[in-house]
Amino acid sequence: MRHTLKGRQRRAPLWALLFAPVAITAFAAHPAAAEDNDHAPKRLAWLANDPTNTYDNATLAGIKQVANVLGQTVDPYYAGFDINQQLAQCAAAIQSGKYAGMFIESDDAVLIEPCVAAAHKAGIPVVATDLPIGPDPLAANPQVPGEVGASFIPAGHYATGI
């Protein structure tokens, strides 16, 4: 239900365009990026849920638009709202060795934490999109090691019109 609210669908393209530069900048500022002397385009993984969802698609379109301007490519992974599938996709993305960063629209804010820990261990920075990663659903700041940024408005602020 949370992904079909009309107000969120209307805001999604603007949201993605406003926050994607911040998230991509967080990747660029990460120490692992500073160590990369290869000027080849960067690949970013985006772990999401539903390729037919207009909100997910608008978010991805905004992320891709900014990433493309910066010479980066975004590969989407869709888990169908299945945290086990999302964890498996995260592990596969990390093991592939081809990603300089990950955006995660988590299916479960707490159960995704092992993914963030594994990415951190591999030197891959993570940015939360749409929802926080960690135990506090109202927190907009990173809550777990390895999360270098967050691009969303906390759900607790939806009713305030922010």
DSSP file (Angstrom, degrees, kcal/mol; ACC not computed):
  #  RESIDUE AA STRUCTURE BP1 BP2  ACC     N-H-->O    O-->H-N    N-H-->O    O-->H-N    TCO  KAPPA ALPHA  PHI   PSI    X-CA   Y-CA   Z-CA
    1    1 A M    >         0   0    0      0, 0.0     3,-1.9     0, 0.0     4,-0.3   0.000 360.0 360.0 360.0 -36.6    0.0    0.0    0.0
    2    2 A R  T 3   +     0   0    0      1,-0.3     3,-0.4     2,-0.2     6,-0.1   0.747 360.0  54.1 -63.3 -21.6    2.8    2.4    0.8
    3    3 A H  T 3  S+     0   0    0      1,-0.2    52,-0.4     5,-0.0    -1,-0.3   0.353 103.0  56.2 -95.3   7.0    4.0    2.4   -2.8
    4    4 A T    <   +     0   0    0     -3,-1.9     2,-0.3    50,-0.1    -1,-0.2   0.343  68.3 126.9-117.9   6.2    0.6    3.3   -4.4
    5    5 A L     >  -     0   0    0     -3,-0.4     4,-1.8    -4,-0.3     3,-0.4  -0.496  55.6-142.5 -68.5 125.9   -0.2    6.6   -2.6
    6    6 A K  H  > S+     0   0    0     -2,-0.3     4,-2.2     1,-0.2     5,-0.2   0.852  96.6  57.0 -60.9 -38.2   -0.9    9.2   -5.2
    7    7 A G  H  > S+     0   0    0      1,-0.2     4,-1.5     2,-0.2    -1,-0.2   0.892 108.6  46.8 -61.3 -39.6    0.8   12.0   -3.3
    8    8 A R  H  > S+     0   0    0     -3,-0.4     4,-1.4     2,-0.2    -1,-0.2   0.854 108.9  55.1 -71.5 -34.1    4.1   10.1   -3.2
    9    9 A Q  H  < S+     0   0    0     -4,-1.8    -2,-0.2     1,-0.2    -1,-0.2   0.911 108.2  48.6 -65.1 -40.5    3.8    9.2   -6.9
   10   10 A R  H  < S+     0   0    0     -4,-2.2     4,-0.4     1,-0.2    -1,-0.2   0.857 115.5  44.3 -67.1 -34.1    3.5   12.9   -7.8
   11   11 A R  H  X S+     0   0    0     -4,-1.5     4,-3.1    -5,-0.2     5,-0.2   0.679  90.8  88.3 -82.7 -17.8    6.5   13.8   -5.7
   12   12 A A  H  X S+     0   0    0     -4,-1.4     4,-2.9     1,-0.2     5,-0.2   0.879  86.4  46.7 -55.8 -49.0    8.7   11.0   -6.8
   13   13 A P  H  > S+     0   0    0      0, 0.0     4,-2.2     0, 0.0    -1,-0.2   0.937 117.3  43.9 -62.0 -43.3   10.4   12.6   -9.9
   14   14 A L  H  > S+     0   0    0     -4,-0.4     4,-2.3     2,-0.2     5,-0.2   0.928 113.8  52.0 -63.7 -44.3   11.1   15.8   -8.0
   15   15 A W  H  X S+     0   0    0     -4,-3.1     4,-2.6     1,-0.2     5,-0.3   0.935 110.6  47.6 -56.4 -48.5   12.3   13.8   -5.0
   16   16 A A  H  X S+     0   0    0     -4,-2.9     4,-2.1    -5,-0.2    -1,-0.2   0.902 112.7  47.9 -63.8 -40.9   14.6   11.8   -7.1
   17   17 A L  H  < S+     0   0    0     -4,-2.2    -1,-0.2    -5,-0.2    -2,-0.2   0.847 115.0  46.0 -69.4 -33.0   16.1   14.8   -8.9
   18   18 A L  H  < S+     0   0    0     -4,-2.3     4,-0.4    -5,-0.2    -2,-0.2   0.899 122.2  32.5 -75.2 -41.0   16.6   16.7   -5.6
   19   19 A F  H  X S+     0   0    0     -4,-2.6     4,-2.2    -5,-0.2     3,-0.2   0.741 100.3  75.3 -94.1 -23.5   18.2   13.9   -3.6
   20   20 A A  H  X S+     0   0    0     -4,-2.1     4,-2.9    -5,-0.3     5,-0.3   0.897  94.5  53.0 -58.5 -42.2   20.1   11.9   -6.2
   21   21 A P  H  > S+     0   0    0      0, 0.0     4,-2.2     0, 0.0    -1,-0.2   0.898 109.6  49.9 -60.8 -36.9   22.9   14.5   -6.5
   22   22 A V  H  > S+     0   0    0     -4,-0.4     4,-1.9    -3,-0.2    -2,-0.2   0.930 112.9  46.2 -64.7 -44.3   23.4   14.4   -2.7
   23   23 A A  H  X S+     0   0    0     -4,-2.2     4,-1.6     2,-0.2    -1,-0.2   0.920 113.5  47.3 -65.6 -44.4   23.5   10.6   -2.7
   24   24 A I  H  X S+     0   0    0     -4,-2.9     4,-2.2     1,-0.2    -1,-0.2   0.865 110.1  53.8 -67.5 -34.7   26.0   10.4   -5.6
   25   25 A T  H  X S+     0   0    0     -4,-2.2     4,-2.1    -5,-0.3    -1,-0.2   0.877 103.5  57.0 -63.7 -37.3   28.1   13.1   -3.9
   26   26 A A  H  X S+     0   0    0     -4,-1.9     4,-0.6     1,-0.2    -2,-0.2   0.897 107.8  47.9 -60.8 -39.4   28.2   10.9   -0.8
   27   27 A F  H >< S+     0   0    0     -4,-1.6     3,-1.2     1,-0.2     6,-0.4   0.938 110.8  50.5 -63.7 -46.1   29.6    8.1   -2.9
   28   28 A A  H 3< S+     0   0    0     -4,-2.2    -2,-0.2     1,-0.3    -1,-0.2   0.825 109.6  50.9 -63.9 -31.4   32.2   10.4   -4.5
   29   29 A A  H 3< S+     0   0    0     -4,-2.1    -1,-0.3    -5,-0.1    -2,-0.2   0.578  85.8 109.6 -82.4  -9.1   33.3   11.7   -1.1
   30   30 A H  S XX S-     0   0    0     -3,-1.2     4,-1.4    -4,-0.6     3,-1.1  -0.413  78.8-122.4 -68.9 141.4   33.8    8.2    0.3
   31   31 A P  H 3> S+     0   0    0      0, 0.0     4,-1.4     0, 0.0     5,-0.1   0.823 110.4  61.3 -55.1 -33.6   37.4    7.2    0.9
   32   32 A A  H 3> S+     0   0    0      1,-0.2     4,-0.5     2,-0.2     3,-0.1   0.873 103.1  51.0 -62.6 -34.6   37.1    4.2   -1.4
   33   33 A A  H X4 S+     0   0    0     -3,-1.1     3,-0.9    -6,-0.4    -1,-0.2   0.874 105.4  55.6 -69.4 -35.8   36.3    6.6   -4.3
   34   34 A A  H 3< S+     0   0    0     -4,-1.4    -1,-0.2     1,-0.2    -2,-0.2   0.810 103.9  54.9 -65.7 -28.7   39.4    8.7   -3.5
   35   35 A E  H 3< S+     0   0    0     -4,-1.4     2,-0.9    -3,-0.1    -1,-0.2   0.656  85.7  97.0 -77.0 -15.8   41.5    5.6   -3.9
   36   36 A D    <<  +     0   0    0     -3,-0.9    -1,-0.0    -4,-0.5    -3,-0.0  -0.649  42.6 171.0 -82.0 106.4   40.2    4.9   -7.3
   37   37 A N        +     0   0    0     -2,-0.9     2,-0.5     2,-0.0    -1,-0.2   0.555  50.0 100.4 -90.7  -8.9   42.7    6.3   -9.8
   38   38 A D        -     0   0    0      1,-0.1    -2,-0.0     2,-0.0     0, 0.0  -0.668  61.0-157.5 -78.3 123.3   40.9    4.7  -12.8
   39   39 A H        +     0   0    0     -2,-0.5    -1,-0.1     3,-0.0     3,-0.1   0.192  48.5 129.3 -90.2  18.8   38.8    7.4  -14.5
   40   40 A A  S    S-     0   0    0      1,-0.1    -2,-0.0    32,-0.0     0, 0.0  -0.337  74.1 -81.5 -66.8 154.0   36.5    4.8  -16.1
   41   41 A P        -     0   0    0      0, 0.0     2,-0.2     0, 0.0    31,-0.2  -0.256  49.3-123.5 -56.4 144.3   32.8    5.3  -15.6
   42   42 A K        -     0   0    0     29,-0.5    31,-2.8    28,-0.2     2,-0.4  -0.618  14.5-141.8 -89.9 149.1   31.5    4.0  -12.2
   43   43 A R  E     -a   73   0A   0     55,-0.3    57,-2.9    -2,-0.2    58,-0.7  -0.932  14.8-166.6-110.5 136.7   28.7    1.5  -11.8
   44   44 A L  E     -ab  74 101A   0     29,-3.2    31,-3.0    -2,-0.4     2,-0.4  -0.959  11.9-140.5-121.4 140.7   26.2    1.8   -9.1
   45   45 A A  E     -ab  75 102A   0     56,-2.3    58,-3.2    -2,-0.4     2,-0.5  -0.812   9.4-160.9 -98.3 140.8   23.7   -0.8   -7.9
   46   46 A W  E     -ab  76 103A   0     29,-2.6    31,-2.8    -2,-0.4     2,-0.7  -0.952   3.5-160.7-122.7 110.8   20.2    0.1   -7.0
   47   47 A L  E     +ab  77 104A   0     56,-2.9    58,-3.5    -2,-0.5    31,-0.2  -0.822  31.4 144.5 -93.4 115.1   18.4   -2.5   -4.9
   48   48 A A  E     -a   78   0A   0     29,-3.2    31,-1.7    -2,-0.7    33,-0.2  -0.417  45.6-120.0-132.3-156.1   14.6   -1.9   -5.1
   49   49 A N  S    S+     0   0    0     29,-0.3    31,-2.2     1,-0.2    33,-0.1   0.760  77.8  27.7-126.3 -44.3   11.4   -3.9   -5.2
   50   50 A D    >   -     0   0    0     29,-0.1     3,-1.3    30,-0.1    -1,-0.2  -0.938  43.5-163.2-139.1 113.6    9.1   -3.6   -8.1
   51   51 A P  T 3  S+     0   0    0      0, 0.0    -1,-0.1     0, 0.0    27,-0.0   0.660  96.6  52.0 -69.0 -13.6   10.0   -2.8  -11.8
   52   52 A T  T 3  S+     0   0    0      4,-0.0     2,-0.4     5,-0.0     3,-0.0   0.478  83.3 107.1 -98.2  -3.1    6.3   -2.0  -12.5
   53   53 A N    <>  -     0   0    0     -3,-1.3     4,-2.6     1,-0.1     5,-0.2  -0.629  63.2-147.6 -80.5 127.0    5.9    0.4   -9.6
   54   54 A T  H  > S+     0   0    0     -2,-0.4     4,-2.3     1,-0.2     5,-0.2   0.841  97.8  52.8 -64.6 -33.2    5.7    4.0  -10.8
   55   55 A Y  H  > S+     0   0    0    -52,-0.4     4,-2.4     2,-0.2    -1,-0.2   0.950 111.0  45.8 -66.8 -48.8    7.3    5.3   -7.6
   56   56 A D  H  > S+     0   0    0      1,-0.2     4,-2.7     2,-0.2    -2,-0.2   0.921 114.3  49.7 -58.3 -44.1   10.3    2.9   -8.0
   57   57 A N  H  X S+     0   0    0     -4,-2.6     4,-2.5     1,-0.2    -1,-0.2   0.885 110.2  49.1 -65.3 -38.6   10.6    3.8  -11.6
   58   58 A A  H  X S+     0   0    0     -4,-2.3     4,-2.1     2,-0.2    -1,-0.2   0.900 112.0  49.2 -67.4 -39.4   10.5    7.6  -11.0
   59   59 A T  H  X S+     0   0    0     -4,-2.4     4,-2.4     2,-0.2    -2,-0.2   0.946 112.8  46.9 -63.2 -48.1   13.1    7.2   -8.3
   60   60 A L  H  X S+     0   0    0     -4,-2.7     4,-3.1     1,-0.2     5,-0.2   0.902 109.7  54.1 -60.8 -41.8   15.4    5.2  -10.6
   61   61 A A  H  X S+     0   0    0     -4,-2.5     4,-2.3     1,-0.2    -1,-0.2   0.909 110.3  46.6 -60.8 -41.8   14.9    7.6  -13.5
   62   62 A G  H  X S+     0   0    0     -4,-2.1     4,-1.9     2,-0.2     5,-0.2   0.917 113.4  48.0 -66.0 -42.9   16.0   10.5  -11.2
   63   63 A I  H  X S+     0   0    0     -4,-2.4     4,-2.7     1,-0.2    -2,-0.2   0.930 113.5  47.9 -62.4 -45.6   19.0    8.6  -10.0
   64   64 A K  H  X S+     0   0    0     -4,-3.1     4,-3.0     1,-0.2     5,-0.2   0.888 107.5  56.0 -63.5 -39.1   20.0    7.6  -13.5
   65   65 A Q  H  X S+     0   0    0     -4,-2.3     4,-1.4    -5,-0.2    -1,-0.2   0.930 114.1  38.7 -61.0 -45.4   19.6   11.1  -14.8
   66   66 A V  H  X S+     0   0    0     -4,-1.9     4,-1.4     2,-0.2    -2,-0.2   0.914 115.8  52.2 -71.3 -42.3   22.1   12.5  -12.3
   67   67 A A  H  <>S+     0   0    0     -4,-2.7     5,-3.4     1,-0.2     3,-0.2   0.902 107.3  53.2 -60.6 -41.6   24.4    9.5  -12.6
   68   68 A N  H ><5S+     0   0    0     -4,-3.0     3,-1.6     1,-0.2    -1,-0.2   0.889 104.5  54.5 -62.5 -39.8   24.5    9.8  -16.4
   69   69 A V  H 3<5S+     0   0    0     -4,-1.4    -1,-0.2     1,-0.3    -2,-0.2   0.856 110.9  47.2 -60.6 -33.8   25.6   13.4  -16.1
   70   70 A L  T 3<5S-     0   0    0     -4,-1.4    -1,-0.3    -3,-0.2    -2,-0.2   0.319 122.5-106.5 -91.1   7.6   28.4   12.3  -13.9
   71   71 A G  T < 5S+     0   0    0     -3,-1.6   -29,-0.5     1,-0.3     2,-0.3   0.764  77.9 130.7  75.6  25.5   29.4    9.4  -16.2
   72   72 A Q      < -     0   0    0     -5,-3.4     2,-0.4   -31,-0.2    -1,-0.3  -0.793  47.2-143.2-113.1 156.0   28.0    6.7  -14.0
   73   73 A T  E     -a   43   0A   0    -31,-2.8   -29,-3.2    -2,-0.3     2,-0.5  -0.920   7.5-150.4-117.9 142.5   25.7    3.8  -14.7
   74   74 A V  E     -a   44   0A   0     -2,-0.4   -29,-0.2   -31,-0.2   -31,-0.0  -0.960   4.8-163.2-116.6 125.1   23.0    2.5  -12.5
   75   75 A D  E     -a   45   0A   0    -31,-3.0   -29,-2.6    -2,-0.5     2,-0.2  -0.932  15.8-144.4-105.9 118.0   22.0   -1.2  -12.5
   76   76 A P  E     -a   46   0A   0      0, 0.0     2,-0.4     0, 0.0   -29,-0.2  -0.580  12.3-167.9 -84.0 145.0   18.6   -2.0  -10.9
   77   77 A Y  E     -a   47   0A   0    -31,-2.8   -29,-3.2    -2,-0.2     2,-0.5  -0.998   8.4-156.7-125.0 132.2   17.9   -5.1   -8.9
   78   78 A Y  E     -a   48   0A   0     -2,-0.4   -29,-0.3   -31,-0.2   -28,-0.1  -0.951  14.7-179.7-118.1 126.5   14.3   -5.9   -8.0
   79   79 A A    >   -     0   0    0    -31,-1.7     3,-0.8    -2,-0.5     6,-0.2   0.453  38.4-126.7-104.0  -3.2   13.4   -8.2   -5.1
   80   80 A G  T 3  S-     0   0    0    -31,-2.2   -30,-0.1     1,-0.2   -31,-0.1   0.857  70.2 -59.9  61.6  35.7    9.6   -8.1   -5.2
   81   81 A F  T 3  S+     0   0    0      1,-0.2     2,-0.6   -33,-0.2    -1,-0.2   0.807 105.5 131.3  60.8  32.3    9.3   -7.1   -1.6
   82   82 A D    <>  -     0   0    0     -3,-0.8     4,-2.4     1,-0.1     3,-0.3  -0.946  44.9-162.0-117.2 107.6   11.2  -10.2   -0.5
   83   83 A I  H  > S+     0   0    0     -2,-0.6     4,-2.6     1,-0.2     5,-0.2   0.847  91.2  54.7 -61.7 -35.0   14.0   -9.4    2.0
   84   84 A N  H  > S+     0   0    0      2,-0.2     4,-2.0     1,-0.2    -1,-0.2   0.903 109.8  47.0 -65.3 -39.0   15.7  -12.8    1.4
   85   85 A Q  H  > S+     0   0    0     -3,-0.3     4,-2.5    -6,-0.2    -2,-0.2   0.905 111.8  51.2 -65.8 -41.1   15.8  -12.1   -2.4
   86   86 A Q  H  X S+     0   0    0     -4,-2.4     4,-2.3     1,-0.2    -2,-0.2   0.898 109.6  49.6 -64.7 -40.2   17.1   -8.6   -1.7
   87   87 A L  H  X S+     0   0    0     -4,-2.6     4,-2.4     2,-0.2    -1,-0.2   0.897 111.4  49.5 -64.3 -40.1   19.8  -10.0    0.6
   88   88 A A  H  X S+     0   0    0     -4,-2.0     4,-2.3     2,-0.2    -2,-0.2   0.903 111.3  49.0 -65.0 -41.1   20.8  -12.5   -2.1
   89   89 A Q  H  X S+     0   0    0     -4,-2.5     4,-2.5     2,-0.2    -2,-0.2   0.889 110.1  51.9 -65.4 -38.5   20.9   -9.7   -4.7
   90   90 A C  H  X S+     0   0    0     -4,-2.3     4,-2.5     2,-0.2    -2,-0.2   0.940 110.0  48.3 -61.4 -47.4   23.0   -7.6   -2.4
   91   91 A A  H  X S+     0   0    0     -4,-2.4     4,-2.8     1,-0.2    -2,-0.2   0.909 112.2  49.3 -60.3 -42.8   25.5  -10.4   -2.0
   92   92 A A  H  X S+     0   0    0     -4,-2.3     4,-1.6     2,-0.2    -1,-0.2   0.904 110.8  49.9 -64.4 -41.3   25.7  -11.0   -5.7
   93   93 A A  H  X>S+     0   0    0     -4,-2.5     4,-0.7     2,-0.2     5,-0.5   0.913 113.8  45.5 -64.1 -42.2   26.3   -7.3   -6.4
   94   94 A I  H ><5S+     0   0    0     -4,-2.5     3,-1.2     1,-0.2    -2,-0.2   0.939 112.9  49.5 -65.5 -46.9   29.1   -7.2   -3.8
   95   95 A Q  H 3<5S+     0   0    0     -4,-2.8    -1,-0.2     1,-0.3    -2,-0.2   0.755  98.6  68.5 -65.9 -24.5   30.7  -10.4   -5.1
   96   96 A S  H 3<5S-     0   0    0     -4,-1.6    -1,-0.3    -5,-0.2    -2,-0.2   0.810  89.8-149.1 -65.5 -27.5   30.6   -9.2   -8.7
   97   97 A G  T <<5 +     0   0    0     -3,-1.2    -3,-0.1    -4,-0.7    -2,-0.1   0.597  67.5 105.9  71.7  10.4   33.2   -6.6   -7.8
   98   98 A K      < +     0   0    0     -5,-0.5     2,-0.4   -56,-0.0   -55,-0.3   0.413  53.8  89.8-104.4   4.0   31.8   -4.1  -10.4
   99   99 A Y        -     0   0    0     -6,-0.4   -55,-0.2    -5,-0.2     3,-0.1  -0.867  45.0-172.7-111.5 135.0   30.0   -1.6   -8.2
  100  100 A A  S    S-     0   0    0    -57,-2.9     2,-0.3    -2,-0.4   -56,-0.2   0.539  79.0  -3.4 -92.4 -11.2   31.5    1.5   -6.6
  101  101 A G  E     -b   44   0A   0    -58,-0.7   -56,-2.3    23,-0.2     2,-0.4  -0.976  62.9-134.3-171.0 164.7   28.4    2.2   -4.6
  102  102 A M  E     -bc  45 126A   0     23,-2.2    25,-2.6    -2,-0.3     2,-0.4  -0.997   0.7-156.9-135.1 135.3   24.9    1.0   -3.8
  103  103 A F  E     -bc  46 127A   0    -58,-3.2   -56,-2.9    -2,-0.4     2,-0.5  -0.914  22.0-162.7 -97.8 135.5   21.5    2.7   -3.4
  104  104 A I  E     -bc  47 128A   0     23,-2.5    25,-2.6    -2,-0.4     2,-0.9  -0.961  23.3-174.1-128.8 118.9   19.2    0.5   -1.3
  105  105 A E        -     0   0    0    -58,-3.5    25,-0.1    -2,-0.5    23,-0.1  -0.864  39.2-144.0 -98.9  91.9   15.4    0.9   -1.1
  106  106 A S        -     0   0    0     -2,-0.9     3,-0.2    23,-0.3   -57,-0.1  -0.255  25.4-155.4 -70.1 140.9   15.1   -1.7    1.6
  107  107 A D  S    S+     0   0    0      1,-0.3     2,-0.3   -59,-0.1    -1,-0.1   0.765  96.0  20.8 -76.4 -28.5   12.3   -4.1    2.0
  108  108 A D  S  > S-     0   0    0    -25,-0.1     4,-1.5     1,-0.1    -1,-0.3  -0.939  71.7-149.6-145.1 118.0   13.1   -4.3    5.7
  109  109 A A  T  4 S+     0   0    0     -2,-0.3    25,-1.9    -3,-0.2    27,-0.1   0.770  97.5  31.3 -61.3 -30.4   15.0   -1.5    7.5
  110  110 A V  T >4 S+     0   0    0     23,-0.2     3,-1.7     2,-0.1    -1,-0.2   0.853 115.0  55.0 -96.3 -43.4   16.6   -3.8   10.0
  111  111 A L  T 34 S+     0   0    0      1,-0.3     4,-0.2     2,-0.1    -2,-0.2   0.690 100.9  62.4 -67.9 -16.2   17.0   -7.1    8.2
  112  112 A I  T >X S+     0   0    0     -4,-1.5     4,-1.5     1,-0.2     3,-1.3   0.606  76.5  94.1 -80.5 -11.7   18.9   -5.4    5.4
  113  113 A E  H <> S+     0   0    0     -3,-1.7     4,-2.5     1,-0.3    -1,-0.2   0.829  76.6  58.4 -55.2 -37.6   21.7   -4.4    7.8
  114  114 A P  H 3> S+     0   0    0      0, 0.0     4,-2.3     0, 0.0    -1,-0.3   0.857 104.2  53.8 -60.7 -31.3   23.9   -7.5    7.0
  115  115 A C  H <> S+     0   0    0     -3,-1.3     4,-2.5    -4,-0.2    -2,-0.2   0.931 109.4  46.6 -63.8 -46.2   23.9   -6.3    3.4
  116  116 A V  H  X S+     0   0    0     -4,-1.5     4,-2.6     1,-0.2    -1,-0.2   0.900 112.1  51.1 -64.3 -40.5   25.2   -2.9    4.4
  117  117 A A  H  X S+     0   0    0     -4,-2.5     4,-2.3     2,-0.2    -1,-0.2   0.908 111.1  47.8 -63.1 -42.2   27.8   -4.5    6.7
  118  118 A A  H  X S+     0   0    0     -4,-2.3     4,-1.7     2,-0.2    -2,-0.2   0.901 112.4  49.0 -66.2 -40.5   29.0   -6.8    3.8
  119  119 A A  H  <>S+     0   0    0     -4,-2.5     5,-3.2     2,-0.2     4,-0.4   0.921 110.7  51.2 -63.4 -43.0   29.1   -3.8    1.5
  120  120 A H  H ><5S+     0   0    0     -4,-2.6     3,-1.4    25,-0.2    -2,-0.2   0.918 108.4  51.0 -59.2 -45.2   31.1   -1.8    4.1
  121  121 A K  H 3<5S+     0   0    0     -4,-2.3    -1,-0.2     1,-0.3    -2,-0.2   0.843 111.0  49.3 -61.7 -33.9   33.6   -4.7    4.5
  122  122 A A  T 3<5S-     0   0    0     -4,-1.7    -1,-0.3     2,-0.2    -2,-0.2   0.444 119.9-110.6 -85.3  -0.5   34.0   -4.7    0.7
  123  123 A G  T < 5S+     0   0    0     -3,-1.4    -3,-0.2    -4,-0.4    -2,-0.1   0.734  73.4 137.4  79.2  22.4   34.6   -1.0    0.6
  124  124 A I      < -     0   0    0     -5,-3.2    -1,-0.2    -6,-0.2   -23,-0.2  -0.900  47.7-139.3-105.6 112.8   31.3   -0.2   -1.2
  125  125 A P        -     0   0    0      0, 0.0   -23,-2.2     0, 0.0     2,-0.4  -0.392  15.7-148.3 -70.9 149.9   29.4    2.8    0.3
  126  126 A V  E     -cd 102 147A   0     20,-2.1    22,-2.9   -25,-0.2    23,-1.0  -0.942  11.0-166.2-122.3 139.5   25.6    2.5    0.7
  127  127 A V  E     -cd 103 149A   0    -25,-2.6   -23,-2.5    -2,-0.4     2,-0.3  -0.996  20.4-133.8-123.0 128.1   23.0    5.2    0.4
  128  128 A A  E     -cd 104 150A   0     21,-2.0    23,-3.3    -2,-0.4     2,-0.4  -0.617  22.5-166.1 -77.9 136.1   19.4    4.5    1.7
  129  129 A T  E     - d   0 151A   0    -25,-2.6     2,-2.5    -2,-0.3   -23,-0.3  -0.963  63.0  -7.6-123.1 145.7   16.6    5.6   -0.7
  130  130 A D  S    S+     0   0    0     21,-1.4    23,-0.2    -2,-0.4   -25,-0.1  -0.225 129.6  34.6  71.6 -47.9   12.9    5.9    0.2
  131  131 A L  S    S-     0   0    0     -2,-2.5   -25,-0.3   -27,-0.3    20,-0.2  -0.949  88.4-101.8-135.9 153.1   13.2    4.4    3.6
  132  132 A P        -     0   0    0      0, 0.0     2,-0.5     0, 0.0     8,-0.1  -0.267  23.9-133.1 -69.7 160.5   15.8    4.4    6.4
  133  133 A I  S    S+     0   0    0      6,-0.1    10,-0.6     3,-0.1    11,-0.2  -0.982  71.9  37.9-111.5 120.8   18.2    1.6    7.0
  134  134 A G  S    S-     0   0    0    -25,-1.9   -23,-0.1    -2,-0.5    10,-0.1  -0.713 102.6 -59.2 127.6 179.7   18.3    0.8   10.7
  135  135 A P  S    S+     0   0    0      0, 0.0    -1,-0.1     0, 0.0   -25,-0.1   0.697 106.6  77.4 -76.2 -20.8   16.1    0.6   13.8
  136  136 A D    >   -     0   0    0      1,-0.1     3,-1.2    -3,-0.1    -3,-0.1  -0.799  56.9-169.0 -97.4 107.7   14.7    4.2   13.8
  137  137 A P  T 3  S+     0   0    0      0, 0.0    18,-0.5     0, 0.0    19,-0.4   0.614  87.2  52.3 -70.3 -10.3   12.1    4.7   11.2
  138  138 A L  T 3  S+     0   0    0     16,-0.1     2,-0.3    17,-0.1    -2,-0.0   0.525  83.9 107.0-100.2  -7.5   12.2    8.5   11.7
  139  139 A A    <   -     0   0    0     -3,-1.2     4,-0.1     1,-0.1    -6,-0.1  -0.540  40.8-178.1 -77.7 133.0   15.9    8.9   11.3
  140  140 A A        +     0   0    0     -2,-0.3    -1,-0.1     2,-0.1    12,-0.1   0.602  63.1  81.5 -99.9 -17.5   17.1   10.6    8.1
  141  141 A N  S    S-     0   0    0      1,-0.1     8,-0.1     8,-0.1     7,-0.0  -0.545  99.5 -82.3 -85.8 154.1   20.8   10.3    9.0
  142  142 A P        -     0   0    0      0, 0.0    -1,-0.1     0, 0.0    -2,-0.1  -0.279  42.0-176.3 -55.2 137.7   22.8    7.1    8.5
  143  143 A Q        +     0   0    0    -10,-0.6    -9,-0.1     1,-0.1    -2,-0.0   0.586  59.4  51.7-111.2 -17.7   22.3    4.6   11.3
  144  144 A V  S >  S-     0   0    0    -11,-0.2     3,-2.0   -10,-0.1    -1,-0.1  -0.925  91.0 -94.2-127.7 147.9   24.6    1.7   10.5
  145  145 A P  T 3  S+     0   0    0      0, 0.0   -25,-0.2     0, 0.0     3,-0.1  -0.339 111.9  32.3 -57.6 134.2   28.3    1.5    9.6
  146  146 A G  T 3  S+     0   0    0      1,-0.3   -20,-2.1   -26,-0.1     2,-0.7   0.061  87.8 110.8 104.0 -23.6   28.7    1.5    5.8
  147  147 A E  E <   +d  126   0A   0     -3,-2.0    -1,-0.3   -22,-0.2   -20,-0.2  -0.768  39.5 176.1 -84.9 117.4   25.7    3.8    5.1
  148  148 A V  E     -     0   0A   0    -22,-2.9     2,-0.3    -2,-0.7   -21,-0.2   0.521  59.9  -2.0-101.7  -7.6   27.2    7.0    3.9
  149  149 A G  E     -d  127   0A   0    -23,-1.0   -21,-2.0    -8,-0.1     2,-0.3  -0.987  54.3-139.4-170.2 169.4   24.0    8.9    3.1
  150  150 A A  E     -d  128   0A   0     -2,-0.3     2,-0.5   -23,-0.3   -21,-0.2  -0.994   5.2-165.7-143.9 136.2   20.3    8.8    2.9
  151  151 A S  E     +d  129   0A   0    -23,-3.3   -21,-1.4    -2,-0.3     2,-0.3  -0.771  52.9  78.7-126.5  84.9   18.0   10.3    0.3
  152  152 A F  S    S-     0   0    0     -2,-0.5   -21,-0.1   -23,-0.2    -2,-0.1  -0.974  73.9-106.5-170.8 166.8   14.4   10.4    1.5
  153  153 A I        -     0   0    0     -2,-0.3     5,-0.1   -23,-0.2    -2,-0.1  -0.953  50.7-108.1-102.6 122.8   11.9   12.2    3.7
  154  154 A P    >   -     0   0    0      0, 0.0     3,-2.6     0, 0.0     4,-0.3  -0.210  23.8-122.7 -53.0 138.0   11.3   10.2    6.9
  155  155 A A  G >  S+     0   0    0    -18,-0.5     3,-1.7     1,-0.3     4,-0.4   0.791 108.4  69.2 -54.7 -31.2    7.8    8.7    6.8
  156  156 A G  G 3  S+     0   0    0    -19,-0.4    -1,-0.3     1,-0.3     3,-0.1   0.656  97.7  53.0 -63.4 -14.3    6.9   10.4   10.1
  157  157 A H  G X>>S+     0   0    0     -3,-2.6     5,-1.1     1,-0.1     3,-0.8   0.469  81.0  91.9 -99.0  -3.7    7.0   13.7    8.1
  158  158 A Y  G X45S+     0   0    0     -3,-1.7     3,-1.2    -4,-0.3    -2,-0.1   0.915  86.8  48.8 -58.5 -44.2    4.6   12.7    5.4
  159  159 A A  G 345S+     0   0    0     -4,-0.4    -1,-0.3     1,-0.3    -2,-0.1   0.689 101.7  64.4 -71.9 -17.3    1.5   14.0    7.2
  160  160 A T  G <45S-     0   0    0     -3,-0.8    -1,-0.3    -4,-0.1    -2,-0.2   0.603 108.1-120.4 -82.6 -10.0    3.2   17.4    7.9
  161  161 A G  T <<5       0   0    0     -3,-1.2    -3,-0.1    -4,-0.5    -2,-0.1   0.599 360.0 360.0  83.2  10.9    3.4   18.3    4.3
  162  162 A I      <       0   0    0     -5,-1.1    -4,-0.1    -9,-0.0    -3,-0.1   0.482 360.0 360.0 -73.7 360.0    7.2   18.6    4.3
